Amino acid sequence: MTGRMTRVKPNMSLHALAFALAVLGPFVMIGGLVAHAWIAACVGAALVFVGRLPWLYVSERHVLAGREQVDVEASEAGLVLDGKQRIPASEITEAVMWPNAGRKPTVRVKTGRALPAVELEVDTWDEGQALLHAIGFDAARRPASFTTMMPKLVMWGQLVVIGLPLAAIGILFGLGHKPHGPELAAWCFSALAAGIAMIRIPRRVEVRPDALVLRFLRREERIPWTEVESITRSFNSGTIKLKSGRTIELRGGTPASTLPEGQRGDDALTERVIEAHAARAGVAEKPRPIAAEAKLPDGATVLKPRTWAFVTMGVFYAVTFLALLLGRHQHWQPMVTAASLIAAFALQMFATLRPNRLVPARVEQRPEGVAIGDRVIVRETIENAYVQPARSLAPLQQKIYKTSPRVVFVGRKRRDSIDVLVENEAQGNALLRALALDPAHAVATFTARSGMVDNGAAQIALFAMLVGGWRLIPHTHGPLRYALIAATVLAFVNGVWPTKIRVGADGVLVKSLRKKTFYAYADIESVDASGKGVVLVMRSGARVAIPTAPVSASANASLTRDTLLKRLNDGLAAARGGAGDLGRVLAREGRTAHEWLVALRALGAGQSSGYREASVDEERLWAVVEDASAKPEVRASAAAALRVKGEAPVARLRATAEATASPKLRVALEAAATDDDALLEQALAECEAEQTAR
């Protein structure tokens, strides 16, 4: 096999720095505790908290890495790059495909050294598979090893780690030592860091041609592929279901991992497992099923938040703070502080694991809306609604958290909001359609804390400034102080300022602090998931990233990405099922705005004299107005032609405008529902100018 590919050349200086940070943390922390250097101990604990994160960012995100085009020759003898560098097959220990969601797939070839000998970006997954097959390292012939964390250890370890600082303080007090100030902070942070280090004990997963081997500490488990019933994938992991009914989670990280999902080795592990199982069992990989249309469900589960738990937790934390503040040198302070802190911690755990009451309810259609239990949801009272996909969690987590799809109704008033669990996404879509809140008839708004800039290095710098920049301000003077103040304010705004994403029937509007951009479905080829959000693949070949997660990604950010991805895909599918394009008939073609409007109204009134074409049927015009895949200029001109039919189209036009994300098209549709010809002419001209500028 021969071809031209992109070689990724890692930045060795950054690799060395990231590796040093990962290794030095425990030594600095322990040394600080032994030497009573409390600030050093806190710094070491912070490095342990960060752990391998810098290394993962540098090695898996290719921060500041170089790229060059090379000619690749692949055969069973090995790899030859540009006819110069030769890597014999006898030196290759492993070769694996990495999906790299949102970017090009990468083939990583290892030769036993710490870093891959070669990393090659390929255009398609099939091209990478052909390369592995050519050198004899595909899943059917050679094993591949991956390192992940233990899902059970991560799940329960997080609950235990939170209580370690209390245990450390209790032990110190029991030994007669009463730490305070920096010493107390050092012991608390060190206890947390030690717990986090323990739950990060790696699990080694080896994907062999004949079996899957799991190793954790001294325990080893071998699972032949003949015992595997099915393997399912999600955006960032996979789940193996055995014929015995047992399930094995391939996810190694957590939903709240600070490394963006889709960039870890979990994706590569899942794909390798699927390929090895398919090759051994002789089964073909099936495409991911798409939710079918469904009628309105007979029943659903209403989520009612346990507000009392959060309020009581806040009260106990307030009592703890007041006891520490006001009870100095009082005999009752230790007992009150400990009791209130333990109660607050218990309530916090309860509110985290069981935040809602699950109330079964009957669902039925009524003339005024949809009744769910004792609540009637009316279209006019709902400001925002969308279907939240089921979260991909480990089986143990699924027993604690409800992972069914959720329909979120955000009311114009707080009392009108309601969250409903349904059995599948099709039932959720049916609920939205019953209220005309589905992607074809309504706009869904999402809020993401993605920051003001898209550059990853700039995001990390702003995050570091927000965490530690303000500490330097008192120690500086003059212009440097003002610069630090400005940078800290900028970092704070970057962290809290929301990005509004409006997904309508015609496209998606992204509004941040710096800019506002609209992307029409007519210009979008497909939508993909990425580590930081979603990626719009345009028909022009460009890839537009819409981030939903900042540098410190969270589970909520990942859920926002999945929900946004579903809404965009549903909207794109609905748009492509629209009516045909009458652009040639409705185009302006050099007319003034006034002449264009007069001609359009003559067309809509059936007066074809003086116009290029015969009159157009009213239903065809309506089909164009409501066709989300049509160009905004064409939809606006069709709406202008419809306006001459009297007052009947007004309500329908306004409803279409409400479901439109494009600001200029929405103004044009609203103007077409009025008698203001000047406003309509201006709106038509702006729609045409926006289309011409693209």
N, C-alpha and C positions, 0 to 999 in steps of 0.2 A: 504494500500500500504506500502510495506517495501522495503528498499534498502540501499546501502552504497553510501554516497555522500561526497563532500568536503565542509566543513564549513569554511567560511571566517571570521576571527576575526579581526576587525578593530583596528588600532593603536590609542588608546584613547588620548595619548599625542599630536599626530599630529592633531587629530580632534579638540582638545581644542585650539591649537595654530592657526589653520586655522580659527576657529570660531572667535577667538579674533581679528585676523587681519581684518576680514570682518566687525566686529562691531566697532572697534576703529577708523577706518579711518575717518568717518564724524566728530567725536568728536575732533580728533586731528586737522583736517583741520579748523573747525570753531573756535576752541580754539586758534589756531595759528593766525588766522586773527584778532580776537578780541584783543589778547594780543600783536599784532605786532611782533610775533615770526615767521618771514617769512620762515625760514628753516623748522620749524615744520609744517607750513601750507603746504609747498610743499610736505613734507613727508606724511601728511594726505591725500593730493590730490592723491599722488601716490598709497596709500592704497585704496582709492575710485576707482581709475582706475582699480586696480587689482580686487577689489570687491570680489565675491565669488569664484574666480578662484582657490585659494589654497584649499578651502573647496571642490570644485568639483573634483580636482585632488585627494585629500585624500579619499573622500567618494566614488567616482565613478570609480577611477582607482585603488583603494585599495593599495596606496603607503605604502610600508613596513608593509603590513597586514600579519597576520599569517594565516596558513591554516592547517586543520587537517581533517582526515577521521573520519566520524561518521556514525553510523547506525541510519537510520531515519524510524520511524513508523508514517504514516499519516492516519488519519481517520476523520470522522465528529466530533469526540470529541476533536481533536487538533493534536499537534505534540509531539512526544517523541523522544529525541536525546540520543542515547547510553543508553537508559533505565533509565536515571537519570533526565535530564532536561525535564520538561513537560510544554507545552504552551497550555492551554485550548483554545478551539475555541471561548469561550466567551470573552477572552482577546485580540483576534486578531482583529484588526481594518481594516487591508488591507493586501493583498498578491498579488504581481505583478511579472511577468516575465520580465527580462531585457535581451535584445539580446546580448549586449557586443560584437560588431563586432570584429572579429579577436581573440576572446577568447571564453571560454565556457559560455553558458547562465547561468543566476543567478536568483534564486527565492528569492525575498525579502519579508519577513514577518514582518509587523509592529504591535506594540501593543500600540500605542499612545505616545511612547517616541520619542525623537529627532532622535535617531539612530534606524535602524531596529533591532528587537530582534534577528532575525536569517537571515543570508544570506547563501544560499546553491548553490554551483556550480553543475550543472547537465551536463551529457554528451551530451544530445540531447534536442531539444525543446519539443519533445513529452513527454519525461520523466518529464520535468518541468510542462507541462500541466496536466499530470496525477497526479502530486502532488497537484496542485491547485484544481483539481476536487475532489480529495480524501478528502480535508479539507473543501470543499464547497465554495471556493473563486475564482472560474473560472469566465470568463467574462459573462457567461450566467446567473449567480446567484447573483453576488456581484458587487458593484461599485468600481471604482479605481480612485484616484485623482492624477493629475500631475500639475506641475507648469512650465510655459514657459513664454517667453516674447511676447509682441504683435508685430506681423510682420510689421504692418503699422507704429507703433510707432518707431520700429527699423529702418525701411526704411527711413522715412522722418526725424526722430530725428537725424540721423547721419549728414544729410545735415544742420540742424539747429545748432547742437552742434559746428560745425567748426567755426561758426560766433560768438559764445558767448564770446570768449576772446576780439574780437574787440568791442562788445557791452559793456563789462565791462570797457575796457579802455576809451571808449567814455563817459560812465557815470561818471567815475572818473575825466576826464578832464572837463566835463561839470559842475561838482561840484567844480571846481577850484583846484583840487588836482592832482599833476603830479607825479605819482609813477615812480621809476626807480630801476634798479638793482634787488636785491632779492625780493623787494616788488612788482615790476612789474611782475616778474615770478610767485610769489605766487598768485596774483590776477588772472593771465591768467590760471594757472593750476587749481585753485579752480573753475573758471568759467567752464572750460572743465569738471572737475570732477562732478560738480553739474548737468551739462547737461547729462552726461553719467548716473548718478544715476537716473535721471528722465526717461530716455528711458528704464531703467531696471525695471520699475514698473511691477510686475508680472501679468500674466494672469493665472487664475486657470481653469483647464479643468477637468471635472468629467465625466468619462465614465461609464454610468449606463447600466444595461441590456436592458432598453427600450429607452434610448435617450442619446444624448451628450449635456452636459451643459457647457456653456462658461461663466465665470465670470471675469469681468474687472472693478475694482473700485466698483461702486454700480450698475453697469449694469449686467444683467443676461439674457442669451439667451438659450432657450431649443430647441433642434433639434431632433425630433423623428427619429428613424432609418427607419421608413416607408417613410420619405422624402428624404432619401439618395439614389442616383442612383448608385454611384460607389466610391470606395476608391482605390487610387493608391499609391504605395510606391516607394521611391528612396533609395539611400544608407543611408540617414540620416534624412529622414522626410517622410511625406505623405500628400496627398491632397484629400479632400472630395469634391465630385461633387454632388450637390443637383439636384433634378428633376426640380427645377425652373431655373437651369442654373448657379446658384451661386456656387463659389468654396471657400473652407475654407482651409487655409494652416495650417498644424499641426506643422510645424517647428516653434520653439520658438527662437532659436539662429540665428546667422547670418553666411553666408559662411566664414566670416573672424574670427569666434570665435576662441580664443586661446585654448579652450578645444577641443581636437581632436574629429572630428565628428565620430559618431558611439559609443561614450562613454556617450553621454548625455541622458536625459530622453526622447528625441524626438523619438528615435527608439522604446522604450518601449511603449510610447503613441500610436504610429502608429500601432504597432502590437495589442495592446489591443483594439483599435478602430475597426480594421479589424475583430478580433474575436467576439466582441460584436455585430457588424452589421451582421456577418454571422450567429451567433446563433439566433438573433431575426428575421432576414429576411428569414432564411432558405436557404441561398445561399452558395455555396461551393467556397472556395478560389481558384482562377485560377492562374496557374503559370505565371510568368512574360513573356510577349511575346518576342520572339526572332526575330530580323530583318530578313526578308526573302531576298532571292537573288533578285536583281533588275537590269534592264538594265541601260545603261548610261542615265542620266537625260537629258531632252530637254533644261532645263534652270537652272540657279543657280544665286546666289547673290554674287558679288565680294565685299569684304571689302577693302576700300581704306582709310588709316589712315589720319586724319586731322593733319598733321604735323605742319601746320601753327599755330594751337591753342597752341600746346605745346611749340613751339619756342617763340611765343609772350608772353605766360605766363612766361617763363624763363626771357625774357627781362624785363617785369614789376617787377618781383621779384628782378632782378639785380638793377633796378632803385630805388626800395625801400631800398635796402641795401646801395647803394651809397648815397642816400639822408640822411639816418641815420648816415653814416660814415663821409660825407663831409659837411653836412649842419648844423653842430652844431651852435647854436646861430644865425641862419639865419631866417629871417621872413617867407621865403617861405618853410621851411622844413616841418612843420605840414601839409600844404596843399598838397605838392607834395607826401609826404610819404603816407598820407591817400588815395589820388586819385590812386596812383600806386598800393597800397596794395589791394584796392577794385577791381581794374581792374584785377589784378592777380588772386584774389580769384574768381571772376566771370568767368574768362577763365578756371580756374582749375575745377570749377563745370561743365562748358560746356564740357570740354575735358573728364571729368569722365563719364558724362551721355551720351555723343555722341562722342565717340572717333573715329568712322569710318563713312565714307559715304557709303551708300548701293547702289550699282550699279547693276541692273538686267543685266544678260548676257546670251547669247545663248551658249549651249554646243554641240560640235560635234566632232566625231572621224576623225582624219586625218592621213595620212601615217606617218608623222613625230612625231605625238603626239596627244594631246587633245587640241582643241581650246575652250577657255572660253572667250567670247566677243572678244576683239581685242588682246588677249594674246594667244600664242600657248605654251603649257607646253610640253617640251621635256624631256624624261626620263633621258638623260645624264646630264642635267643641274640641276637636283634635288638631293640634298644631303640627305634629310630627309623628310618623309611624313607620316601622320597619321590622323585618324578621331578622332575629339574631341567630346565626347558625349554632348548632350544638358544638360545644367546645371539646376538643380532643384531649382527654385526660387519661391518666393511668387507671386501670380497673379499680384499684383501691380508692382513688380519688372519686371515681364515679359513684361509689357507695355513699360518699359523704355529700358531694355536690351534685345537684341536679344538672345533667348535661343535655337535656332535651332542648330542641329549638324553642326560642322564646319570641313572642310578639310583643314589642314595646310600643305602647300608645302614650305619647307625651301630650297632655292636655293643655289648652290655653290657660287654664287655671290648675293649680296643684291637685285639687280634689278630682279632676277629670282624668288624671294619669292612672294607668294600670298596666301591669305586666302579666302576660298569660303564657303558660307552658303548653305546647302542643306536641303531638306524637312525632310529626315530621314537618319538613319545610313546606310541603305541598299544602298541608292544613293551614299553616301560617299564611301562605299566599292567598288561600281562599278567604281567610278572615279579612285580609286587606282589600281584596276585590269586592267583597260584600259591602264595604264602606267607601269604595272608589278611592282607596289609599294605596293601591298597587303602583308599581313603577310606571305604568302607562297613563295614570291619571293624577298623580300627585308628586310633589317634591319631598324628598327626605333629606334632612339636614344632619350632618355629623360634625362633631367638634374634636379636633386633634391637637394635642400639645406637641407639635413637631418643630417648633422653633422658627426663627426668621430666615435662616440660611440652610441650604441643602448640603453644604460641604461638611463631611464627617469630622475632619480635623478642626474646622472652625467651631463645630458644636462641642467637641471635647474641650477646646480652649475656653469657650464661654462657660461650660459647666464647671471647669476648674476655677475660673474666676469667681463664679457665684459661690462656690464652696469655701475658697480661701482668700479671694482677693480683698474682701472687706477687712480681713485681719491686718493687712499691710498698710491700710490707709492711715492709722494713727502714727505710723513710724516713718511717714514720708512728708515732704514739704514741697511747696511751690507747684510748678506745672505737673510734676509727677503725681502729686496727690490728686489734682483735678482730673488727670488722665485715668487714674485708678478709680475714682468716683464714677466717672463717665462709663468706664468699662464694666464696673459692677452693676450700675443701673441698666446698662445694655444687656448684661447677662441675666438680670432679674426679669426684664421684659421678655427676653428670648425664652425664658422658662415658663412664664405664665400667660403670655399672649396666645390666644387660641387661633387656630386655622379653621375657618368655616368651609365645609365641603357640602355643596347643594347638588344632589343628584335628582334631575328632573326627567321628564319624558323625552326630552330632546338632547340631553347631554349632561355634563357635569361642570359646575362653576366652583373654582377654588379661590378663596379669598383669604389672603394673609395680610400681615401688617404692611408688607412691601408692595404687593401687587394683587391684581384680580384678573383671573384668566378663565375663559370659557372654552371647553372642548366639546364639540358637537359629535353625536353618535355617527353622523355621516362621515366624519373624518377618522373614526376609530376602527381599527381592524379587530383587536381583541384586548382583553384585560388580564394581566397576570399578577400573582402575588409576589412580593419581594420581602426582604428582611425588615425593611423600615416602613412598608406600606404596600401600595399597589402601583403597578406600572401600566400606563396606557400605551399600547402598541398602535401607532398611527399608520394609516394607509401609505403615508409618505416614507415609512420605514423608521421614522424617529421613535424614540422611547421616552415617554414623559413620566417621571416619577412623581407620585403624590404621597409624601411621607405622612404617616400617622403616628410615628413614635419618635421621641427625642433620643438623645444619646443614651439616656438611662431608660430603656424600654421597660414596659410593665405588662402584666397580664391584661390589663384593661386596654392598653394600646394594641396588643395583638388581637383582642376581641373586636376592637374598632376596625382593624384592618379586615378581618374576616367578614364582618357585617357589611362594610363598604364594598368589598369585592363581590359579595353576593348581590347587593343592590345594583351595582354597575352591570354585572353580567345579566341580571334579569331585565334591566332597562335596555341593554343593548339587544337582547333577544326580542323584546317587545317592539323596539324601534324597527328592527329588520323585518318584522311582519306587517309593515305599514303599506300605504297605498303607493301607486306609481308617481313619477315625477312629471309635473307639467311645467317645468322650468322654462322651456322655450316659449310657451304660450304666454306666460306671466312675466317674462323678463322685461326690464326697462328699455334696453337697447337704445341708448342715446337720448331718450325723451327727458324733458324737464320733470321735476317731481310732480308738478301740477298736471301736466299732460299724462303722465303715467297713471295717476290716481283717477283721472277722468276716464281713461281707456279701461282701467280695471273695473270701474263701476259699470261702464257700458257692457263689459263682458259678463259681469254677474247678473245684469238686468236682461240679458238675452239680446242686446242690441249690438250685433256683430259688425254693423256698417262702420267702415273706417278703421276696423281693427284687423290684424293679420289673420285671425282664425275665426272659425265659426264659434258660436256661444258654447260655453262649457256647462255641463249639467251641474246643478247645485250640490248633489251628493259627491261628485268628483272633487269639487272645491273643498267640501268639508273633509274629504279623505286626505287632501293635501295639508290642510290646516292642522289636522290631528296626527299627521305622519311625522313621528319624531326623527325619522331618518332623512327627511327632506331638508334642504338648506334653509336657514332662517329667512333669507330674502324671499324665497319662493313661498314659504308658509305665510309670511307677512302680506305679500301681494295677494294670495288667495283669500286671506281674511279681509283685506280691503274690498275685494270683489264681492264677498258675501254680505257686507254691511248694507248694501242697497236693498236687500230683501225685506226690510222692516225691522221691527223690534224682536222678532222671534229668535234670531241668532245671538242676541246679546248675552243671555245667560250662558249659553253654550260656549261662546267665545271667552267669556270671563273665567269659566271653569278651565278651559284649555290654558289660559294665561297663568292661572294659579299653579298648573303642573309644569310650567316652563322654567328652566334654570337660567337660560340666556337672558341677561338684563335687557338688551336692546330688543330682542324678539318679544319679551313680555310687555314692554312698553308699547310696541307696535300692535300687539293683539288687544291690549286694553284701549288703545286709541281707536282701533277699528270698531270697538263696542260703544263709541261715543259719536257725537256730531261735530267734533272739532277736526275739520279738514286740515288745518295748518299743522296741528300736532301729528296727524296721521302722515302727512307728506314728509315731515321731518323725521318721523320714526322709520318710514320706508327708506329714506335716503341713508340713514345711519345703519340700517340692516345691510343695505347694499355695500356701503363703504367698509363695514366690518368684514363682509365676505370677500371683497376685493383685496383687502389687506392680508388675508391668509395666504 
